[in-house]
């Protein structure tokens, strides 16, 4: 009798294996979307430093003339489609605002989407440095946002400083 009991307890039944596989599948379905969101956020964060090269001439123009460049040419920059990176397909200056369009190797959830960086200034004092406001964030107190916000990246993917 004890030999028969040992045989029955020696392995897993097909039903037990199916339950384990179902639990693993459910956990994977929960984990995959959150990891994709993290990948998209990392790509956005990796793309933001590209705007640094564009910020300098815009801030300099404000400091010297109290005017913001109307476009890339006026800022002394190449055409928008010539400023690119792994995740950005173009960087356009429009009335002082920087509009970064995602493309190239960007995740499909953000490909073709735009993230804007707007200059915030104190109009009465050019000596105060330009502060850059990302996406849908608000301007600091007593500062005025210039340019248009074209951000159409889903809020869930934007870094905290851009919400």
C-alpha positions as CSV (number, residue, x, y, z in Angstrom):
1,X,0.0,0.0,0.0
2,X,2.7,2.5,0.8
3,X,4.3,1.9,-2.6
4,X,1.0,3.0,-4.3
5,X,0.8,6.2,-2.1
6,X,4.4,7.1,-2.9
7,X,3.7,6.8,-6.7
8,X,0.6,9.1,-6.5
9,X,2.6,11.7,-4.6
10,X,5.7,11.6,-6.8
11,X,4.6,14.2,-9.4
12,X,2.2,17.0,-10.3
13,X,-1.1,16.5,-12.0
14,X,-1.9,18.2,-15.2
15,X,-4.5,20.4,-13.4
16,X,-1.9,21.6,-10.9
17,X,0.5,22.5,-13.7
18,X,-2.2,24.4,-15.6
19,X,-3.0,26.4,-12.4
20,X,0.6,27.3,-12.0
21,X,0.9,28.3,-15.7
22,X,-2.3,30.5,-15.4
23,X,-0.9,32.3,-12.3
24,X,2.4,33.0,-14.1
25,X,0.5,34.3,-17.1
26,X,-1.6,36.6,-15.0
27,X,1.5,38.0,-13.2
28,X,3.2,38.5,-16.6
29,X,0.2,40.4,-17.9
30,X,0.4,42.7,-14.9
31,X,4.1,43.3,-15.2
32,X,4.5,43.9,-18.9
33,X,2.5,47.2,-19.2
34,X,4.3,48.7,-16.2
35,X,7.7,47.8,-17.6
36,X,6.7,49.3,-21.0
37,X,5.7,52.5,-19.2
38,X,9.1,52.6,-17.5
39,X,10.9,52.1,-20.9
40,X,8.9,55.1,-22.4
41,X,9.7,57.3,-19.4
42,X,13.4,56.4,-19.7
43,X,13.4,57.3,-23.4
44,X,11.8,60.7,-22.7
45,X,14.4,61.4,-19.9
46,X,17.2,60.3,-22.3
47,X,15.9,62.7,-25.0
48,X,15.7,65.8,-22.8
49,X,19.4,66.7,-22.8
50,X,19.3,67.3,-26.5
51,X,17.3,70.4,-25.8
52,X,20.3,71.8,-23.8
53,X,22.1,72.8,-27.1
54,X,19.0,74.8,-28.1
55,X,18.4,76.5,-24.8
56,X,21.6,78.5,-24.8
57,X,21.0,80.6,-27.9
58,X,17.4,81.3,-26.9
59,X,18.4,82.4,-23.4
60,X,21.2,84.5,-24.9
61,X,18.8,86.2,-27.3
62,X,16.5,87.1,-24.4
63,X,19.3,88.4,-22.3
64,X,20.7,90.6,-25.1
65,X,17.6,91.8,-26.9
66,X,14.6,90.9,-24.7
67,X,13.2,89.0,-27.7
68,X,13.0,85.3,-28.3
69,X,14.0,83.7,-31.6
70,X,11.1,83.1,-33.9
71,X,12.6,79.9,-35.4
72,X,15.7,77.7,-35.7
73,X,17.3,80.0,-38.2
74,X,16.9,83.1,-36.0
75,X,18.4,81.1,-33.1
76,X,21.4,80.3,-35.2
77,X,20.5,76.6,-35.3
78,X,20.3,74.1,-38.1
79,X,16.9,73.1,-39.6
80,X,14.6,71.2,-37.2
81,X,15.1,67.8,-38.9
82,X,18.9,68.2,-38.5
83,X,18.8,68.2,-34.7
84,X,18.2,64.5,-33.9
85,X,19.1,61.7,-31.5
86,X,18.2,58.1,-30.9
87,X,14.7,59.1,-29.8
88,X,14.2,62.5,-31.3
89,X,13.5,63.1,-35.1
90,X,13.4,66.9,-34.9
91,X,13.8,69.9,-32.6
92,X,12.0,73.0,-33.7
93,X,12.2,76.5,-32.2
94,X,9.0,78.5,-32.5
95,X,8.7,81.9,-30.8
96,X,11.3,80.8,-28.1
97,X,9.6,77.5,-27.3
98,X,11.4,74.2,-28.1
99,X,9.3,71.4,-29.6
100,X,11.0,68.0,-29.6
101,X,9.3,65.4,-31.9
102,X,9.9,61.8,-30.9
103,X,10.9,59.4,-33.7
104,X,13.9,57.2,-34.8
105,X,14.2,54.5,-32.2
106,X,11.5,55.9,-29.9
107,X,8.8,53.5,-28.5
108,X,5.7,53.4,-30.7
109,X,3.6,54.9,-27.8
110,X,5.5,58.2,-28.2
111,X,6.7,58.1,-31.9
112,X,5.4,61.2,-33.6
113,X,4.5,62.9,-30.3
114,X,5.8,66.3,-29.2
115,X,7.3,67.5,-26.0
116,X,7.6,71.2,-25.6
117,X,9.9,73.2,-23.4
118,X,8.8,76.8,-22.9
119,X,11.0,79.7,-21.6
120,X,9.7,81.4,-18.5
121,X,11.0,84.9,-18.0
122,X,10.5,88.0,-15.9
123,X,9.7,90.6,-18.5
124,X,10.8,93.6,-16.4
125,X,14.3,92.1,-15.8
126,X,16.3,90.5,-18.6
127,X,19.1,89.8,-16.1
128,X,17.1,87.1,-14.4
129,X,18.0,83.9,-16.2
130,X,15.5,82.1,-18.4
131,X,13.8,79.1,-16.6
132,X,12.7,76.2,-18.8
133,X,9.3,74.7,-18.1
134,X,8.7,71.2,-19.5
135,X,5.5,70.0,-21.0
136,X,2.3,70.8,-19.0
137,X,4.1,72.1,-15.9
138,X,3.3,75.6,-14.6
139,X,5.6,78.6,-14.7
140,X,7.4,79.6,-11.4
141,X,5.7,82.4,-9.5
142,X,6.1,85.9,-11.0
143,X,7.5,84.4,-14.3
144,X,5.6,84.5,-17.6
145,X,5.7,81.5,-20.1
146,X,6.5,82.4,-23.7
147,X,5.8,80.4,-26.8
148,X,3.2,77.7,-27.3
149,X,2.9,74.3,-25.4
150,X,2.4,71.6,-28.1
151,X,3.0,68.7,-25.7
152,X,0.8,65.8,-26.7
153,X,2.7,63.0,-24.9
154,X,0.3,61.1,-22.5
155,X,0.7,62.5,-19.0
156,X,1.4,59.0,-17.6
157,X,4.7,59.0,-19.6
158,X,5.8,62.5,-18.7
159,X,8.5,62.9,-16.0
160,X,7.2,64.6,-12.8
161,X,8.8,67.9,-13.8
162,X,6.8,68.0,-17.0
163,X,3.3,67.4,-15.5
